[in-house]
Amino acid sequence: MIPILRVENLGKSFGGVKALSAVNLEVRPNEILGLIGPNGAGKTTFFNCVCGVFSPDSGKVFLEGRDITKHSTHRIARLGIGRTFQIVKPFKNITLERNILASLSKPYTGGLSPIMLGTGLKKKRAEVLRLLKLVGLEEYIDQTPTILPLGHQKRMEISRALALRPRLLMLDEPFAGLSHEDIPSLVHVIKNLREEGLTILLIEHNIPYVMQLCDRLAVLNFGEVLCQGTSEEVQSDPRVIEAYLGS
């Protein structure tokens, strides 16, 4: 079975600081893989190299066997990788509907300009509703993001990433800033997306929920992969306990 994502010997430095060092990682179809590790371990740099924000100094990135290492961020997104960010960045003064329409690919929208001019919105409303239903926000379709609590804004960011119809969804700290009451509902959303057939790679520091949610974990430390495996395997690895989890 071809992995959805395969990274081979990925390396990235900033000046004299080595952020990633020969990272090898695979994400299997229809799994949730958690990428964990201390702050500064290289997790977000890894995301940025995969998505084309940074060009790696060495190594290769493959999406379903296709080399995407040198592709632009826009091309990578169109090929099947959707991504969210730790800090949500919606278009604040337009509705959720228009936020999502701005992310839809040209086959659905005919390009961004008609959207911003307000044309063709009714025609695409059904697709927007479908995406919002996936994250439980369909009732807010005509509202602006500014009225939504942070947990709902994070769901909206996921729906915008889903508008690209990705084969791999990458979530950067989806639970950051959320209350203990908000996190379970977002966990439920992510699990449902996997049940819909989506493959998910996420960065997260909330270890109890990571252990509950993910099929496998990979642990980064100082830009290197310490360990990969199930939650039980990772929790019992002495290197991970020393570097991250503690006793």
Backbone as CSV, one residue per row, in Angstrom:
resi,resn,N_x,N_y,N_z,CA_x,CA_y,CA_z,C_x,C_y,C_z
1,MET,0.834,-1.189,0.000,0.000,0.000,0.000,0.883,1.258,0.000
2,ILE,0.647,2.148,-0.938,1.438,3.369,-1.039,1.024,4.335,0.061
3,PRO,1.979,4.858,0.826,1.622,5.845,1.859,1.023,7.096,1.224
4,ILE,0.122,7.737,1.950,-0.371,9.035,1.496,0.783,10.035,1.469
5,LEU,1.577,10.053,2.527,2.738,10.936,2.614,3.959,10.114,2.990
6,ARG,5.047,10.341,2.275,6.328,9.714,2.632,7.415,10.781,2.585
7,VAL,8.148,10.893,3.659,9.231,11.865,3.755,10.529,11.101,3.956
8,GLU,11.520,11.407,3.129,12.791,10.686,3.169,13.940,11.639,3.470
9,ASN,14.626,11.398,4.578,15.859,12.114,4.920,15.709,13.632,4.846
10,LEU,14.595,14.137,5.355,14.308,15.563,5.253,15.196,16.354,6.210
11,GLY,15.848,17.378,5.650,16.715,18.222,6.460,16.466,19.689,6.195
12,LYS,16.526,20.495,7.261,16.339,21.935,7.115,17.097,22.656,8.229
13,SER,17.908,23.665,7.822,18.647,24.467,8.783,18.327,25.937,8.578
14,PHE,18.428,26.703,9.646,18.288,28.150,9.605,19.563,28.742,10.197
15,GLY,20.426,29.256,9.322,21.739,29.678,9.781,22.501,28.478,10.285
16,GLY,22.961,28.542,11.520,23.688,27.414,12.086,22.829,26.467,12.888
17,VAL,21.507,26.709,12.890,20.598,25.885,13.688,19.945,24.835,12.787
18,LYS,20.112,23.581,13.142,19.528,22.482,12.368,18.141,22.185,12.926
19,ALA,17.105,22.569,12.157,15.721,22.371,12.623,15.244,20.951,12.360
20,LEU,15.653,20.362,11.248,15.308,18.978,10.906,16.569,18.267,10.439
21,SER,16.714,17.021,10.857,17.907,16.262,10.511,17.526,14.852,10.067
22,ALA,17.555,14.633,8.749,17.322,13.300,8.175,16.044,12.656,8.708
23,VAL,14.935,13.389,8.630,13.654,12.884,9.119,13.044,11.941,8.101
24,ASN,12.673,10.757,8.555,11.958,9.779,7.736,10.614,9.500,8.396
25,LEU,9.548,9.600,7.599,8.211,9.449,8.172,7.240,9.028,7.083
26,GLU,6.293,8.171,7.442,5.221,7.776,6.531,3.874,7.979,7.213
27,VAL,2.909,8.460,6.440,1.529,8.552,6.906,0.707,7.608,6.031
28,ARG,0.058,6.652,6.658,-0.667,5.612,5.937,-2.078,6.068,5.593
29,PRO,-2.662,5.504,4.546,-4.024,5.899,4.170,-5.020,5.703,5.306
30,ASN,-5.869,6.708,5.505,-6.989,6.651,6.445,-6.562,6.419,7.901
31,GLU,-5.403,6.975,8.276,-5.006,6.935,9.686,-4.900,8.365,10.216
32,ILE,-4.881,8.466,11.534,-4.566,9.718,12.200,-3.201,9.537,12.848
33,LEU,-2.222,10.272,12.362,-0.870,10.207,12.900,-0.591,11.480,13.680
34,GLY,-0.171,11.345,14.922,0.162,12.487,15.757,1.651,12.738,15.765
35,LEU,2.036,13.985,15.538,3.439,14.398,15.589,3.629,15.200,16.876
36,ILE,4.377,14.646,17.818,4.521,15.274,19.130,6.001,15.514,19.421
37,GLY,6.242,16.288,20.466,7.604,16.586,20.876,7.674,17.927,21.570
38,PRO,8.805,18.238,22.196,8.939,19.496,22.925,8.848,20.701,21.990
39,ASN,8.598,21.878,22.560,8.670,23.102,21.783,10.067,23.239,21.177
40,GLY,10.118,23.641,19.909,11.405,23.776,19.226,11.949,22.490,18.660
41,ALA,11.145,21.412,18.706,11.625,20.121,18.210,11.671,20.050,16.684
42,GLY,10.953,20.963,15.998,10.960,20.948,14.536,9.631,20.568,13.912
43,LYS,8.584,20.494,14.714,7.303,20.007,14.214,6.696,20.938,13.157
44,THR,6.610,22.227,13.476,6.027,23.163,12.515,6.939,23.341,11.307
45,THR,8.246,23.292,11.506,9.172,23.320,10.365,8.908,22.141,9.445
46,PHE,8.650,20.991,10.027,8.314,19.813,9.229,7.063,20.075,8.398
47,PHE,6.020,20.595,9.034,4.792,20.939,8.301,5.102,21.898,7.156
48,ASN,5.889,22.928,7.447,6.175,23.936,6.435,6.988,23.381,5.268
49,CYS,7.855,22.437,5.532,8.607,21.795,4.443,7.704,20.913,3.589
50,VAL,6.787,20.211,4.225,5.853,19.359,3.479,4.938,20.202,2.597
51,CYS,4.481,21.337,3.124,3.496,22.164,2.420,4.107,23.162,1.445
52,GLY,5.443,23.228,1.387,6.075,24.115,0.426,6.358,25.513,0.925
53,VAL,6.073,25.790,2.208,6.392,27.102,2.769,7.903,27.279,2.835
54,PHE,8.609,26.230,3.275,10.073,26.197,3.264,10.534,25.182,2.241
55,SER,11.646,25.467,1.608,12.285,24.487,0.742,13.314,23.721,1.561
56,PRO,13.196,22.407,1.674,14.154,21.663,2.492,15.558,21.727,1.905
57,ASP,16.550,21.646,2.765,17.941,21.635,2.320,18.321,20.277,1.745
58,SER,17.654,19.248,2.215,17.944,17.895,1.745,16.703,17.040,1.921
59,GLY,16.693,15.896,1.216,15.601,14.955,1.348,14.479,15.183,0.347
60,LYS,13.463,14.327,0.429,12.344,14.329,-0.510,11.015,14.212,0.228
61,VAL,9.974,14.779,-0.399,8.604,14.660,0.092,7.756,14.069,-1.023
62,PHE,7.035,12.989,-0.716,6.207,12.315,-1.709,4.749,12.295,-1.250
63,LEU,3.848,12.670,-2.135,2.419,12.562,-1.899,1.884,11.452,-2.783
64,GLU,1.466,10.350,-2.171,0.996,9.162,-2.902,1.986,8.763,-3.988
65,GLY,3.264,8.764,-3.633,4.313,8.329,-4.540,4.835,9.393,-5.489
66,ARG,4.233,10.567,-5.484,4.638,11.650,-6.386,5.550,12.623,-5.655
67,ASP,6.686,12.925,-6.241,7.639,13.840,-5.632,7.101,15.269,-5.698
68,ILE,6.853,15.865,-4.532,6.334,17.237,-4.480,7.327,18.178,-3.787
69,THR,8.574,17.753,-3.659,9.557,18.479,-2.859,9.727,19.925,-3.290
70,LYS,9.772,20.184,-4.570,10.061,21.531,-5.062,8.805,22.286,-5.501
71,HIS,7.641,21.750,-5.217,6.413,22.395,-5.660,6.081,23.612,-4.784
72,SER,5.308,24.533,-5.362,4.847,25.703,-4.618,3.743,25.303,-3.645
73,THR,3.465,26.172,-2.685,2.408,25.896,-1.718,1.060,25.734,-2.413
74,HIS,0.790,26.566,-3.424,-0.498,26.495,-4.115,-0.641,25.183,-4.874
75,ARG,0.431,24.752,-5.517,0.349,23.497,-6.272,0.191,22.306,-5.341
76,ILE,0.901,22.325,-4.219,0.776,21.244,-3.245,-0.642,21.168,-2.705
77,ALA,-1.238,22.319,-2.436,-2.621,22.346,-1.964,-3.556,21.751,-2.998
78,ARG,-3.364,22.105,-4.265,-4.230,21.583,-5.320,-4.028,20.086,-5.546
79,LEU,-2.823,19.595,-5.245,-2.547,18.173,-5.431,-3.142,17.306,-4.329
80,GLY,-3.515,17.929,-3.189,-4.212,17.110,-2.203,-3.783,17.236,-0.769
81,ILE,-3.105,18.336,-0.381,-2.761,18.544,1.020,-3.457,19.811,1.505
82,GLY,-4.321,19.651,2.502,-4.959,20.786,3.153,-4.350,20.992,4.522
83,ARG,-4.312,22.250,4.956,-3.606,22.544,6.196,-4.314,23.630,7.000
84,THR,-4.257,23.498,8.317,-4.679,24.580,9.211,-3.464,25.078,9.978
85,PHE,-3.654,26.214,10.676,-2.573,26.819,11.440,-2.996,26.937,12.902
86,GLN,-2.002,27.019,13.780,-2.293,27.139,15.203,-3.093,28.404,15.494
87,ILE,-2.723,29.509,14.854,-3.443,30.769,15.004,-4.403,30.906,13.827
88,VAL,-5.697,30.948,14.114,-6.686,30.998,13.040,-6.631,32.353,12.343
89,LYS,-6.799,32.324,11.026,-6.697,33.547,10.235,-7.842,33.623,9.212
90,PRO,-9.073,33.755,9.690,-10.194,33.867,8.747,-10.253,35.262,8.135
91,PHE,-11.025,35.376,7.046,-11.396,36.696,6.554,-12.500,37.194,7.485
92,LYS,-12.195,38.153,8.322,-13.069,38.497,9.441,-14.368,39.177,9.037
93,ASN,-14.367,39.910,7.935,-15.513,40.755,7.607,-16.435,40.179,6.539
94,ILE,-16.243,38.904,6.205,-17.159,38.237,5.289,-17.696,36.981,5.956
95,THR,-18.789,36.462,5.448,-19.461,35.333,6.082,-18.646,34.051,5.988
96,LEU,-19.065,33.054,6.773,-18.431,31.749,6.676,-18.556,31.198,5.262
97,GLU,-19.709,31.444,4.643,-19.908,30.965,3.278,-18.830,31.510,2.350
98,ARG,-18.595,32.819,2.425,-17.601,33.414,1.534,-16.179,33.016,1.921
99,ASN,-15.937,32.819,3.209,-14.632,32.317,3.632,-14.314,30.982,2.961
100,ILE,-15.306,30.105,2.926,-15.076,28.778,2.349,-15.028,28.845,0.831
101,LEU,-15.877,29.655,0.236,-15.842,29.805,-1.215,-14.482,30.310,-1.698
102,ALA,-13.839,31.128,-0.886,-12.525,31.636,-1.260,-11.474,30.538,-1.313
103,SER,-11.764,29.401,-0.678,-10.821,28.282,-0.664,-11.145,27.220,-1.703
104,LEU,-12.345,27.276,-2.268,-12.729,26.251,-3.237,-11.895,26.382,-4.502
105,SER,-11.607,25.252,-5.113,-10.787,25.248,-6.317,-11.576,25.752,-7.517
106,LYS,-10.872,26.093,-8.590,-11.498,26.692,-9.771,-12.625,25.865,-10.381
107,PRO,-12.535,24.516,-10.393,-13.675,23.772,-10.941,-14.997,24.096,-10.263
108,TYR,-14.940,24.545,-8.984,-16.170,24.883,-8.272,-16.520,26.360,-8.402
109,THR,-15.495,27.211,-8.498,-15.747,28.634,-8.365,-15.477,29.450,-9.615
110,GLY,-14.650,28.916,-10.525,-14.243,29.703,-11.670,-13.197,30.732,-11.312
111,GLY,-12.553,30.600,-10.144,-11.526,31.541,-9.719,-12.014,32.412,-8.581
112,LEU,-11.096,33.109,-7.963,-11.411,33.879,-6.773,-12.149,35.172,-7.079
113,SER,-11.824,35.839,-8.156,-12.389,37.167,-8.418,-13.914,37.189,-8.432
114,PRO,-14.583,36.257,-9.115,-16.046,36.281,-9.089,-16.616,36.152,-7.688
115,ILE,-15.912,35.418,-6.821,-16.392,35.236,-5.454,-16.378,36.573,-4.731
116,MET,-15.254,37.253,-4.831,-15.129,38.512,-4.118,-16.074,39.574,-4.684
117,LEU,-16.506,39.392,-5.921,-17.495,40.297,-6.497,-18.919,39.891,-6.130
118,GLY,-19.057,38.734,-5.495,-20.368,38.311,-5.019,-21.183,37.529,-6.020
119,THR,-20.585,37.061,-7.123,-21.344,36.344,-8.138,-21.255,34.843,-7.909
120,GLY,-22.313,34.152,-8.280,-22.323,32.694,-8.243,-22.390,32.087,-6.863
121,LEU,-22.728,32.857,-5.837,-22.710,32.332,-4.474,-23.815,31.311,-4.222
122,LYS,-25.009,31.578,-4.743,-26.121,30.658,-4.513,-25.844,29.297,-5.135
123,LYS,-25.213,29.318,-6.298,-24.928,28.075,-7.007,-24.028,27.156,-6.181
124,LYS,-23.147,27.717,-5.377,-22.177,26.926,-4.623,-22.592,26.695,-3.176
125,ARG,-23.753,27.199,-2.792,-24.170,27.129,-1.386,-24.284,25.690,-0.878
126,ALA,-24.740,24.794,-1.720,-24.900,23.397,-1.298,-23.552,22.786,-0.928
127,GLU,-22.525,23.109,-1.701,-21.197,22.582,-1.395,-20.670,23.181,-0.096
128,VAL,-20.905,24.461,0.118,-20.478,25.097,1.364,-21.205,24.478,2.553
129,LEU,-22.504,24.255,2.417,-23.264,23.623,3.500,-22.725,22.235,3.815
130,ARG,-22.361,21.481,2.792,-21.803,20.147,3.003,-20.528,20.233,3.835
131,LEU,-19.665,21.180,3.498,-18.410,21.335,4.222,-18.637,21.794,5.660
132,LEU,-19.579,22.688,5.846,-19.865,23.158,7.201,-20.510,22.072,8.053
133,LYS,-21.328,21.222,7.425,-21.934,20.118,8.172,-20.877,19.141,8.683
134,LEU,-19.800,18.983,7.923,-18.732,18.081,8.347,-18.099,18.525,9.659
135,VAL,-18.155,19.825,9.940,-17.557,20.337,11.177,-18.605,20.886,12.142
136,GLY,-19.885,20.683,11.825,-20.961,21.073,12.726,-21.238,22.556,12.800
137,LEU,-21.034,23.282,11.697,-21.229,24.737,11.711,-22.238,25.223,10.675
138,GLU,-23.066,24.347,10.145,-23.957,24.753,9.062,-24.902,25.890,9.461
139,GLU,-25.260,25.966,10.741,-26.197,27.020,11.170,-25.570,28.414,11.153
140,TYR,-24.242,28.476,11.010,-23.546,29.767,11.030,-23.146,30.232,9.628
141,ILE,-23.681,29.635,8.594,-23.231,29.895,7.239,-23.277,31.371,6.870
142,ASP,-24.244,32.107,7.384,-24.398,33.520,7.024,-23.822,34.468,8.073
143,GLN,-23.095,33.929,9.050,-22.475,34.751,10.082,-21.008,35.010,9.743
144,THR,-20.445,36.043,10.356,-19.017,36.299,10.184,-18.237,35.581,11.282
145,PRO,-16.982,35.236,11.029,-16.196,34.503,12.032,-16.022,35.248,13.345
146,THR,-16.145,36.560,13.315,-15.893,37.341,14.526,-16.882,37.040,15.649
147,ILE,-18.057,36.526,15.315,-19.038,36.215,16.359,-18.816,34.834,16.966
148,LEU,-17.929,34.038,16.373,-17.748,32.658,16.801,-16.696,32.542,17.896
149,PRO,-16.898,31.644,18.864,-15.836,31.352,19.825,-14.668,30.666,19.125
150,LEU,-13.527,30.611,19.813,-12.306,30.084,19.194,-12.488,28.659,18.685
151,GLY,-13.184,27.825,19.454,-13.375,26.444,19.013,-14.113,26.357,17.697
152,HIS,-15.117,27.203,17.505,-15.855,27.226,16.246,-15.002,27.796,15.118
153,GLN,-14.172,28.787,15.432,-13.288,29.332,14.407,-12.299,28.280,13.920
154,LYS,-11.831,27.440,14.842,-10.909,26.376,14.437,-11.622,25.362,13.543
155,ARG,-12.879,25.090,13.841,-13.644,24.196,12.957,-13.817,24.825,11.576
156,MET,-14.055,26.147,11.533,-14.197,26.812,10.258,-12.906,26.721,9.446
157,GLU,-11.753,26.840,10.123,-10.473,26.693,9.440,-10.351,25.299,8.826
158,ILE,-10.841,24.296,9.542,-10.817,22.937,9.000,-11.706,22.847,7.764
159,SER,-12.888,23.462,7.823,-13.787,23.405,6.662,-13.170,24.110,5.461
160,ARG,-12.412,25.178,5.679,-11.724,25.845,4.568,-10.661,24.932,3.960
161,ALA,-9.944,24.202,4.817,-8.965,23.247,4.291,-9.650,22.123,3.529
162,LEU,-10.824,21.698,4.013,-11.568,20.631,3.343,-12.118,21.070,1.990
163,ALA,-12.260,22.384,1.782,-12.774,22.885,0.507,-11.873,22.493,-0.656
164,LEU,-10.599,22.217,-0.380,-9.676,21.780,-1.421,-9.807,20.289,-1.727
165,ARG,-10.705,19.621,-1.002,-10.876,18.164,-1.136,-9.544,17.428,-0.998
166,PRO,-8.860,17.631,0.125,-7.527,17.036,0.291,-7.597,15.541,0.528
167,ARG,-6.504,14.885,0.200,-6.331,13.485,0.575,-5.606,13.389,1.924
168,LEU,-4.857,14.458,2.254,-4.178,14.539,3.549,-4.531,15.875,4.182
169,LEU,-5.032,15.832,5.428,-5.337,17.039,6.189,-4.307,17.167,7.302
170,MET,-3.620,18.322,7.347,-2.587,18.569,8.337,-3.085,19.633,9.315
171,LEU,-3.150,19.289,10.592,-3.688,20.166,11.624,-2.575,20.573,12.586
172,ASP,-2.325,21.877,12.686,-1.264,22.389,13.550,-1.867,22.839,14.876
173,GLU,-1.683,22.034,15.904,-2.175,22.279,17.263,-3.658,22.672,17.282
174,PRO,-4.528,21.770,16.845,-5.952,22.105,16.782,-6.583,22.403,18.140
175,PHE,-6.009,21.889,19.236,-6.614,22.089,20.547,-6.025,23.278,21.307
176,ALA,-5.028,23.942,20.728,-4.364,25.049,21.425,-5.352,26.176,21.704
177,GLY,-5.386,26.619,22.946,-6.247,27.726,23.335,-7.670,27.350,23.650
178,LEU,-8.031,26.089,23.473,-9.409,25.668,23.720,-9.607,25.245,25.175
179,SER,-10.820,25.417,25.654,-11.159,24.983,27.011,-11.360,23.467,27.032
180,HIS,-11.377,22.906,28.223,-11.607,21.465,28.366,-13.001,21.080,27.866
181,GLU,-13.919,22.032,27.864,-15.269,21.746,27.371,-15.317,21.713,25.847
182,ASP,-14.452,22.490,25.194,-14.474,22.590,23.731,-13.735,21.455,23.031
183,ILE,-12.714,20.912,23.687,-11.851,19.935,23.010,-12.599,18.663,22.608
184,PRO,-13.443,18.055,23.464,-14.093,16.807,23.043,-14.913,16.931,21.765
185,SER,-15.569,18.068,21.558,-16.361,18.216,20.339,-15.469,18.282,19.115
186,LEU,-14.284,18.885,19.245,-13.354,18.927,18.116,-12.731,17.553,17.872
187,VAL,-12.484,16.819,18.933,-12.031,15.431,18.789,-13.052,14.637,17.986
188,HIS,-14.325,14.830,18.301,-15.397,14.136,17.597,-15.395,14.499,16.103
189,VAL,-15.197,15.775,15.801,-15.137,16.219,14.402,-13.997,15.525,13.663
190,ILE,-12.822,15.487,14.279,-11.650,14.888,13.626,-11.857,13.391,13.399
191,LYS,-12.434,12.716,14.398,-12.709,11.286,14.233,-13.700,11.041,13.085
192,ASN,-14.714,11.883,12.985,-15.699,11.733,11.916,-15.073,11.947,10.544
193,LEU,-14.115,12.880,10.449,-13.441,13.114,9.169,-12.656,11.883,8.747
194,ARG,-12.023,11.226,9.715,-11.323,9.980,9.388,-12.305,8.904,8.923
195,GLU,-13.472,8.857,9.570,-14.484,7.889,9.157,-15.001,8.170,7.750
196,GLU,-14.899,9.437,7.322,-15.270,9.807,5.952,-14.195,9.418,4.943
197,GLY,-13.070,8.880,5.429,-12.018,8.413,4.528,-10.800,9.307,4.450
198,LEU,-10.746,10.336,5.287,-9.640,11.289,5.225,-8.459,10.792,6.054
199,THR,-7.264,11.094,5.575,-6.031,10.818,6.308,-5.600,12.104,6.997
200,ILE,-5.174,12.003,8.268,-4.909,13.198,9.063,-3.552,13.095,9.751
201,LEU,-2.786,14.181,9.649,-1.528,14.330,10.371,-1.664,15.567,11.248
202,LEU,-1.422,15.415,12.544,-1.614,16.560,13.428,-0.460,16.740,14.390
203,ILE,-0.188,18.015,14.698,0.727,18.403,15.767,-0.126,18.760,16.983
204,GLU,0.280,18.279,18.148,-0.509,18.610,19.330,0.309,18.355,20.589
205,HIS,0.094,19.210,21.605,0.773,19.058,22.891,-0.146,18.476,23.961
206,ASN,-1.433,18.392,23.687,-2.360,17.858,24.675,-2.302,16.333,24.626
207,ILE,-1.374,15.787,25.389,-1.042,14.365,25.274,-2.221,13.433,25.553
208,PRO,-3.040,13.656,26.592,-4.156,12.723,26.814,-5.075,12.601,25.600
209,TYR,-5.381,13.732,24.954,-6.254,13.663,23.782,-5.535,13.096,22.566
210,VAL,-4.237,13.358,22.447,-3.460,12.766,21.355,-3.476,11.249,21.470
211,MET,-3.266,10.754,22.666,-3.251,9.302,22.876,-4.613,8.693,22.551
212,GLN,-5.669,9.423,22.860,-7.025,8.940,22.601,-7.359,8.966,21.117
213,LEU,-6.851,9.964,20.407,-7.286,10.232,19.042,-6.485,9.508,17.976
214,CYS,-5.168,9.393,18.167,-4.278,8.982,17.075,-4.086,7.471,17.012
215,ASP,-3.967,6.975,15.787,-3.655,5.559,15.574,-2.185,5.279,15.857
216,ARG,-1.333,6.228,15.446,0.106,6.111,15.687,0.651,7.486,16.048
217,LEU,1.843,7.474,16.649,2.521,8.702,17.024,3.949,8.679,16.514
218,ALA,4.454,9.867,16.187,5.875,10.045,15.891,6.372,11.162,16.786
219,VAL,7.524,10.950,17.405,8.067,11.912,18.359,9.311,12.564,17.779
220,LEU,9.276,13.895,17.671,10.439,14.665,17.231,11.140,15.283,18.433
221,ASN,12.474,15.316,18.368,13.262,16.005,19.389,14.540,16.505,18.745
222,PHE,14.791,17.813,18.847,15.951,18.435,18.210,16.040,18.063,16.731
223,GLY,14.875,18.041,16.063,14.842,17.820,14.626,15.002,16.389,14.169
224,GLU,15.021,15.454,15.112,15.185,14.042,14.762,14.002,13.230,15.288
225,VAL,13.672,12.154,14.577,12.603,11.264,15.026,13.157,10.325,16.096
226,LEU,12.632,10.471,17.311,13.056,9.600,18.406,12.398,8.241,18.342
227,CYS,11.102,8.253,17.985,10.318,7.027,18.117,9.065,7.142,17.273
228,GLN,8.595,6.033,16.731,7.313,5.952,16.048,6.611,4.688,16.513
229,GLY,5.290,4.784,16.656,4.554,3.587,17.041,3.208,3.924,17.631
230,THR,2.591,2.933,18.232,1.310,3.144,18.904,1.523,3.977,20.165
231,SER,0.425,4.451,20.744,0.545,5.246,21.959,1.224,4.449,23.071
232,GLU,0.920,3.152,23.162,1.531,2.319,24.198,3.033,2.204,23.976
233,GLU,3.444,2.026,22.732,4.872,1.894,22.425,5.614,3.196,22.714
234,VAL,5.001,4.310,22.339,5.649,5.604,22.532,5.757,5.939,24.017
235,GLN,4.684,5.698,24.769,4.690,6.034,26.192,5.710,5.231,26.985
236,SER,6.059,4.061,26.486,6.985,3.207,27.224,8.428,3.324,26.733
237,ASP,8.669,4.157,25.723,10.017,4.304,25.180,10.843,5.200,26.116
238,PRO,11.953,4.720,26.634,12.754,5.509,27.593,13.231,6.842,27.018
239,ARG,13.546,6.884,25.725,14.030,8.129,25.124,12.928,9.192,25.119
240,VAL,11.701,8.761,24.857,10.578,9.697,24.827,10.262,10.186,26.234
241,ILE,10.303,9.292,27.199,10.045,9.681,28.589,11.059,10.716,29.039
242,GLU,12.316,10.502,28.706,13.365,11.434,29.125,13.243,12.794,28.423
243,ALA,12.952,12.757,27.112,12.966,14.003,26.335,11.681,14.792,26.428
244,TYR,10.552,14.112,26.679,9.276,14.812,26.511,8.229,14.490,27.561
245,LEU,7.903,13.227,27.721,6.777,12.878,28.567,7.082,12.977,30.041
246,GLY,8.333,12.710,30.429,8.682,12.707,31.847,8.144,11.460,32.537
247,SER,8.478,11.314,33.793,8.090,10.111,34.531,6.668,10.196,35.041
